[in-house]
Amino acid sequence: MRIIRWIVGSLILFFDWITTPKGVVRAADAQNQIDRDAQMLTLYQYKSCPFCVKVRRSMKRQSLKIETRDAKRCDTARNELLEGGGRLKVPCLKVVDKQGDIQWMYESSDIINFLEDRFQAEAA
Ligand SMILES: N[C@@H](CCC(=O)N[C@@H](CS)C(=O)NCC(=O)O)C(=O)O
């Protein structure tokens, strides 16, 4: 079972690698602003989870530099996710707003929609 999971995970990473999307290119000022805003976000993820790959590809397409934390390999990240979000499920996006309030967003499609809404609006 472990070996099958390893093979499937490796295949997912391989296909992700050979089909890596290109990132959008913005004016330097716009990208700098987006990089600053992205510092308020953290993606908790597993390296070869297909839902996490989907979110990382969306980040790549949008040229978003969001810190990722591996909740499988890193005990600290796993505990942060469990204590903050309440569930050990990935992907999960930690969003800190301007008031310092924290939201833990599960579900890859919700995360992608959130990032598209937030950063396309900002680039406009
Ligand atoms: N519908 C979810 C599925 C996420 C999911 O199943 N993630 C797996 C890893 S690939 C997981 O965290 N499983 C642990 C659990 O569900 O408790 C999404 O699209 O984000």
PDBQT file of the ligand as one rigid body, heavy atoms in Angstrom, charges set to zero:
ROOT
HETATM    1  N1  LIG A 201     -12.308  18.089  -1.038  1.00  0.00    +0.000 N 
HETATM    2  C1  LIG A 201     -11.015  18.367  -0.462  1.00  0.00    +0.000 C 
HETATM    3  C2  LIG A 201     -10.242  17.061  -0.378  1.00  0.00    +0.000 C 
HETATM    4  C3  LIG A 201      -8.928  17.222   0.400  1.00  0.00    +0.000 C 
HETATM    5  C4  LIG A 201      -8.361  15.870   0.824  1.00  0.00    +0.000 C 
HETATM    6  O1  LIG A 201      -9.016  14.831   0.743  1.00  0.00    +0.000 OA
HETATM    7  N2  LIG A 201      -7.120  15.910   1.301  1.00  0.00    +0.000 N 
HETATM    8  C5  LIG A 201      -6.516  14.735   1.844  1.00  0.00    +0.000 C 
HETATM    9  C6  LIG A 201      -5.051  14.643   1.442  1.00  0.00    +0.000 C 
HETATM   10  S1  LIG A 201      -4.882  14.347  -0.300  1.00  0.00    +0.000 SA
HETATM   11  C7  LIG A 201      -6.553  14.819   3.347  1.00  0.00    +0.000 C 
HETATM   12  O2  LIG A 201      -6.127  15.799   3.927  1.00  0.00    +0.000 OA
HETATM   13  N3  LIG A 201      -7.099  13.811   3.985  1.00  0.00    +0.000 N 
HETATM   14  C8  LIG A 201      -7.197  13.776   5.417  1.00  0.00    +0.000 C 
HETATM   15  C9  LIG A 201      -8.609  13.903   5.881  1.00  0.00    +0.000 C 
HETATM   16  O3  LIG A 201      -9.506  14.028   5.061  1.00  0.00    +0.000 OA
HETATM   17  O4  LIG A 201      -8.780  13.887   7.100  1.00  0.00    +0.000 OA
HETATM   18  C10 LIG A 201     -10.305  19.441  -1.266  1.00  0.00    +0.000 C 
HETATM   19  O5  LIG A 201     -10.634  19.615  -2.450  1.00  0.00    +0.000 OA
HETATM   20  O6  LIG A 201      -9.451  20.156  -0.709  1.00  0.00    +0.000 OA
ENDROOT
TORSDOF 0
